[in-house]
Amino acid sequence: MSLTDFYRGNAWRQLRKRLMLERVKADGVLYCEYCNKPIVKASGCIGHHIEPITADNVHNWDIALNPDNVQLVHAKCH
């Protein structure tokens, strides 16, 4: 599986969507986990891997699909 295939895949899309729902704060806003400013559009939200995904570890779900390894950030903060 290529990195492009991974990011276009259903498992990644579902994880990103679930994290976006889970990480909304009590005020109903999703904040960038880098700059702490509101993320206004879902399309402007990037799932950033803390430990980067590579061709060598893309199949390791403990890295690739681990919620603790993903920050939700603005596209401009990525």
C-alpha positions in Angstrom: 0.0 0.0 0.0 1.3 3.4 -0.9 1.0 6.5 1.3 -1.5 7.9 -1.2 -3.6 4.8 -1.0 -3.5 4.9 2.8 -4.7 8.6 3.0 -7.4 7.9 0.5 -8.5 4.7 2.3 -11.6 4.2 4.3 -9.8 3.3 7.5 -7.9 6.6 7.6 -11.0 8.7 6.6 -13.1 7.1 9.3 -10.5 7.6 11.9 -10.1 11.3 11.0 -13.8 11.8 11.0 -14.2 10.1 14.4 -11.4 12.1 15.9 -12.9 15.3 14.6 -16.2 14.4 16.4 -14.5 13.3 19.6 -12.2 16.3 19.9 -14.8 19.0 19.7 -14.7 21.0 22.9 -17.6 21.8 25.2 -18.2 25.0 23.3 -18.9 23.0 20.2 -15.7 24.1 18.4 -12.8 22.0 17.1 -9.5 23.6 17.8 -6.2 23.2 16.0 -4.0 21.1 18.3 -1.0 23.1 17.1 -2.0 26.8 17.3 -5.2 26.3 19.4 -7.3 28.5 17.0 -10.7 27.3 15.8 -10.9 25.1 12.7 -13.9 26.5 10.9 -14.2 24.2 7.9 -13.8 20.4 8.1 -12.0 20.6 4.8 -9.3 22.8 6.5 -8.6 20.1 9.1 -5.6 17.9 8.5 -4.8 14.7 10.5 -1.1 15.1 11.2 0.9 12.0 12.3 3.2 12.8 15.2 5.4 9.9 14.2 5.4 10.3 10.4 3.9 7.6 8.2 6.5 6.1 5.9 6.4 3.3 3.3 8.0 1.1 6.0 5.4 1.7 8.7 2.2 2.4 6.8 1.1 -1.2 7.5 1.7 -0.8 11.3 -1.7 0.2 12.5 -0.3 1.0 16.0 1.4 4.0 14.2 -0.8 4.7 11.2 -4.2 4.4 12.8 -3.3 5.1 16.5 -5.4 8.1 17.6 -2.6 9.0 20.1 -0.3 9.5 17.1 -2.7 11.9 15.3 -3.1 15.6 15.8 -5.9 17.6 14.2 -4.4 20.8 12.8 -5.1 23.6 10.3 -3.9 23.0 6.8 -1.6 26.1 7.3 -0.2 24.6 10.5 0.6 21.3 8.9 
